[in-house]
Amino acid sequence: MPEKYVDLHMHTTASDSTSSPAEVLEYTLKVGLSAIAITDHDTLDGFLAIQKLNSHPELEIIPAVELSANYKGEDIHIIGYLLDHQDDQLLARMQEFKIAREKRGEKMVEKLNQMGLGLTMGKVREVAKNSVMGRPHLADALLQENYVNSYDEAFIKYLGYDGPAYVAKKYLGPQEALDLIHQFKGVAVLAHPGILKRDALIVDLIEMGLDGIEAYHSQHDYRLTNHYINLARKLGVIYCGGSDCHGKRKGRVLIGTVKVPYQCLTMLKTVQQARLG
């Protein structure tokens, strides 16, 4: 029997991807994955849309969300897997995050206006549609209005962490993010630690309740992947991963390009079952 593979990190247009839920589903079926997790930033809307569209019972669609937290001055991302997506309280928290992101967008547009750029919030909303607003939507709006010549230029000149129009997110503390995930029956995994490059923080996060680390990732080479698999085993936590696909923002669709064994999803389910008893 051929080995089954999964992709447990990807985004849709519900947050900052260029691929709609329908396009994500179509591509997933094309590459033959056994399961995917939709990990949109601060929203379950992409998951809910794909779940409704999916008519293939052999394909598992895992509810997940990628939360942002700040710890010791670092922007860290924690993915909550297998969340109780039918819990109204969880959906209400996601709506709070969506409102906070829109307010952040308004502040960045104000900064751009003060710099002499005539970008309007109406244009940003037009670009974002009903998705959770993020800097990529502002970058797309700047490009469409010809204030920049490329998506990357928008970040380099205005929206990057050191850019003049940058406004920090309303961050959760790491304990708050972990508690939120566990409150709604989820499993908490630190996203792309190889990008973070602060392995010393992982021990602290495990002490707070972190369940695992993302070993497989499109920006982790073979060496980094093995490093984080071994680190997870050493620290007594699970490991998983995925492509972190954002549609064609990185030039090509990455769904399925990172070979993540189905065993990783099994480990997530085992942790959840152990916690729920």
C-alpha positions as CSV (number, residue, x, y, z in Angstrom):
1,M,0.0,0.0,0.0
2,P,1.5,3.4,-1.0
3,E,2.4,5.8,1.8
4,K,-0.2,8.5,2.5
5,Y,0.8,12.1,2.7
6,V,-0.7,15.2,4.2
7,D,-0.2,19.0,4.1
8,L,-1.0,20.5,7.4
9,H,-0.2,24.1,6.8
10,M,-1.9,26.2,4.0
11,H,-3.9,29.3,3.6
12,T,-6.9,30.5,1.5
13,T,-8.3,33.8,0.4
14,A,-10.1,33.9,3.8
15,S,-6.7,35.2,5.1
16,D,-3.7,36.1,2.9
17,S,-3.5,33.5,0.1
18,T,-4.3,34.2,-3.5
19,S,-6.1,30.8,-3.8
20,S,-9.8,30.5,-3.0
21,P,-11.1,27.6,-1.0
22,A,-12.4,26.0,-4.2
23,E,-9.0,26.3,-5.8
24,V,-7.2,24.9,-2.8
25,L,-9.6,21.9,-2.8
26,E,-9.1,21.4,-6.5
27,Y,-5.3,21.4,-6.2
28,T,-5.3,19.1,-3.2
29,L,-7.3,16.5,-5.1
30,K,-5.0,16.9,-8.1
31,V,-1.8,16.1,-6.1
32,G,-3.5,13.2,-4.2
33,L,-3.1,14.2,-0.6
34,S,-5.0,12.2,2.1
35,A,-5.6,15.1,4.4
36,I,-5.1,18.8,4.6
37,A,-5.3,21.4,7.4
38,I,-6.5,24.9,6.6
39,T,-4.5,27.2,8.8
40,D,-5.7,30.6,7.9
41,H,-4.7,33.5,10.1
42,D,-7.2,34.3,12.8
43,T,-10.2,32.7,11.0
44,L,-11.9,29.4,10.3
45,D,-13.8,30.7,7.3
46,G,-11.6,29.0,4.8
47,F,-11.9,25.7,6.5
48,L,-15.7,26.0,6.7
49,A,-15.9,26.8,3.0
50,I,-13.8,23.8,1.9
51,Q,-15.6,21.5,4.3
52,K,-18.8,22.5,2.6
53,L,-17.3,22.1,-0.9
54,N,-15.6,18.7,-0.3
55,S,-17.6,15.8,-1.7
56,H,-14.7,13.3,-1.4
57,P,-15.1,11.4,1.9
58,E,-11.6,9.9,1.5
59,L,-10.1,13.4,1.9
60,E,-9.8,14.7,5.5
61,I,-10.2,18.4,6.1
62,I,-8.7,19.4,9.4
63,P,-9.9,22.6,11.2
64,A,-7.0,24.8,12.2
65,V,-6.0,28.4,12.7
66,E,-2.7,30.2,12.8
67,L,-2.4,32.6,15.7
68,S,0.2,35.4,16.2
69,A,1.8,35.9,19.6
70,N,4.8,37.9,20.9
71,Y,7.3,36.4,23.2
72,K,10.6,38.1,24.3
73,G,10.3,40.5,21.4
74,E,9.8,37.8,18.8
75,D,6.7,37.4,16.5
76,I,5.8,33.7,16.9
77,H,3.1,31.8,15.1
78,I,1.2,29.0,16.9
79,I,-1.1,26.8,14.9
80,G,-4.2,25.3,16.7
81,Y,-5.2,22.0,15.1
82,L,-8.4,20.0,15.4
83,L,-10.3,22.9,17.0
84,D,-14.0,22.5,17.8
85,H,-15.1,24.6,14.9
86,Q,-18.8,24.3,15.9
87,D,-18.2,26.2,19.2
88,D,-19.9,29.6,19.0
89,Q,-17.4,31.0,21.5
90,L,-14.5,30.1,19.3
91,L,-16.2,31.7,16.2
92,A,-16.8,34.8,18.3
93,R,-13.1,35.1,19.2
94,M,-12.2,34.8,15.5
95,Q,-14.6,37.6,14.7
96,E,-12.8,39.8,17.4
97,F,-9.5,39.1,15.7
98,K,-11.0,40.0,12.3
99,I,-12.2,43.4,13.7
100,A,-8.8,44.1,15.3
101,R,-7.0,43.4,12.0
102,E,-9.3,45.8,10.1
103,K,-8.6,48.5,12.6
104,R,-4.9,47.8,12.1
105,G,-5.4,48.2,8.4
106,E,-7.1,51.6,8.9
107,K,-4.1,52.8,10.9
108,M,-1.7,51.8,8.2
109,V,-3.8,53.5,5.5
110,E,-3.7,56.6,7.7
111,K,0.1,56.5,7.8
112,L,0.3,56.0,4.0
113,N,-2.1,59.0,3.6
114,Q,0.2,61.1,5.8
115,M,3.0,60.2,3.5
116,G,1.1,61.6,0.5
117,L,-0.3,58.4,-0.9
118,G,-4.0,58.6,-1.7
119,L,-4.8,55.0,-0.9
120,T,-8.3,54.6,0.6
121,M,-9.6,52.0,3.0
122,G,-12.4,51.4,0.5
123,K,-9.8,50.1,-1.9
124,V,-8.2,47.9,0.6
125,R,-11.6,46.4,1.6
126,E,-12.3,45.9,-2.1
127,V,-9.1,43.9,-2.4
128,A,-9.6,42.0,0.9
129,K,-13.2,41.3,0.2
130,N,-14.5,39.4,3.2
131,S,-11.2,38.0,4.3
132,V,-9.2,38.7,7.4
133,M,-7.3,41.8,6.5
134,G,-3.5,41.7,6.5
135,R,-0.5,43.6,5.0
136,P,-0.7,41.5,1.8
137,H,-4.1,43.1,1.0
138,L,-2.6,46.6,1.5
139,A,0.3,45.6,-0.8
140,D,-2.1,44.4,-3.5
141,A,-4.1,47.6,-3.2
142,L,-0.9,49.8,-3.5
143,L,0.1,47.8,-6.6
144,Q,-3.4,48.1,-8.2
145,E,-3.3,51.8,-7.6
146,N,0.2,52.1,-9.1
147,Y,1.8,53.4,-6.0
148,V,4.4,50.6,-6.3
149,N,5.7,48.6,-9.2
150,S,5.6,45.2,-7.4
151,Y,4.1,43.4,-4.4
152,D,7.6,43.1,-2.9
153,E,8.2,46.8,-3.3
154,A,5.2,47.6,-1.2
155,F,6.8,45.8,1.7
156,I,10.3,47.2,1.1
157,K,9.1,50.8,0.9
158,Y,6.1,50.9,3.2
159,L,4.8,47.8,4.9
160,G,7.8,45.8,6.2
161,Y,8.5,45.6,9.9
162,D,10.8,48.6,9.5
163,G,8.6,50.4,7.0
164,P,7.1,53.8,7.7
165,A,3.5,52.6,7.4
166,Y,4.0,49.5,9.5
167,V,1.6,49.0,12.5
168,A,2.2,46.1,14.8
169,K,-0.6,43.5,15.2
170,K,-2.5,43.2,18.4
171,Y,-0.5,40.3,19.7
172,L,-1.6,37.6,22.1
173,G,0.8,36.5,24.8
174,P,2.0,32.9,24.1
175,Q,0.2,31.6,27.2
176,E,-3.0,33.2,26.0
177,A,-2.7,31.7,22.6
178,L,-2.0,28.2,24.0
179,D,-4.8,28.4,26.4
180,L,-7.2,29.5,23.7
181,I,-6.3,26.6,21.5
182,H,-6.7,24.1,24.4
183,Q,-9.9,25.7,25.5
184,F,-11.4,24.7,22.2
185,K,-10.1,21.1,22.2
186,G,-7.1,21.9,19.9
187,V,-3.5,20.8,19.7
188,A,-0.9,23.7,19.7
189,V,2.1,23.5,17.4
190,L,4.8,26.2,16.9
191,A,5.0,27.1,13.2
192,H,8.2,27.3,11.1
193,P,10.8,27.4,14.0
194,G,13.5,27.4,11.3
195,I,12.4,30.8,10.3
196,L,12.2,32.0,13.9
197,K,15.7,30.7,14.6
198,R,15.2,30.9,18.4
199,D,15.2,27.3,19.5
200,A,15.8,28.3,23.1
201,L,12.2,29.7,23.2
202,I,10.8,26.2,22.4
203,V,11.5,24.9,25.9
204,D,9.7,27.9,27.5
205,L,6.7,27.3,25.2
206,I,6.6,23.6,26.1
207,E,6.5,24.5,29.7
208,M,3.5,26.7,28.9
209,G,1.7,23.9,27.2
210,L,3.0,23.7,23.6
211,D,2.2,20.3,22.2
212,G,4.5,20.2,19.2
213,I,6.7,21.9,16.6
214,E,6.5,22.1,12.8
215,A,9.4,20.1,11.4
216,Y,8.3,19.9,7.8
217,H,8.0,23.3,6.0
218,S,8.7,24.7,2.6
219,Q,11.5,26.9,4.1
220,H,13.1,24.0,6.1
221,D,15.7,22.1,4.1
222,Y,16.5,18.4,4.8
223,R,18.9,19.4,7.6
224,L,16.4,21.6,9.4
225,T,13.6,19.1,9.1
226,N,15.7,16.4,10.7
227,H,16.9,18.8,13.3
228,Y,13.3,19.6,14.4
229,I,12.2,16.0,14.3
230,N,15.0,15.1,16.6
231,L,14.4,18.1,18.8
232,A,10.8,17.2,19.2
233,R,11.6,13.7,20.1
234,K,14.2,14.9,22.6
235,L,11.8,17.3,24.2
236,G,8.9,14.8,24.3
237,V,6.5,16.6,21.9
238,I,5.1,15.8,18.5
239,Y,6.1,17.2,15.1
240,C,4.2,17.8,12.0
241,G,4.2,20.3,9.1
242,G,3.1,21.4,5.7
243,S,3.9,23.6,2.7
244,D,2.6,26.9,4.2
245,C,1.1,27.6,0.7
246,H,-0.2,31.1,0.1
247,G,-1.4,30.4,-3.4
248,K,1.0,31.8,-6.0
249,R,2.4,34.5,-3.8
250,K,5.7,32.6,-3.8
251,G,5.6,32.0,-7.6
252,R,4.0,28.6,-7.6
253,V,1.4,26.6,-5.7
254,L,3.2,24.7,-2.9
255,I,0.4,22.4,-1.9
256,G,1.8,18.9,-1.6
257,T,5.4,19.9,-2.4
258,V,6.5,19.1,1.2
259,K,6.2,15.4,1.8
260,V,4.6,15.1,5.2
261,P,3.7,11.5,6.3
262,Y,0.2,10.8,7.5
263,Q,1.8,9.7,10.8
264,C,2.0,13.4,11.7
265,L,-1.8,13.7,11.6
266,T,-2.1,10.6,13.7
267,M,0.2,12.1,16.3
268,L,-2.0,15.3,16.4
269,K,-5.1,13.1,17.0
270,T,-3.4,11.1,19.7
271,V,-2.5,14.2,21.6
272,Q,-6.0,15.5,21.4
273,Q,-7.5,12.2,22.5
274,A,-5.1,12.0,25.4
275,R,-6.1,15.5,26.6
276,L,-9.8,14.9,26.2
277,G,-9.6,11.6,28.0
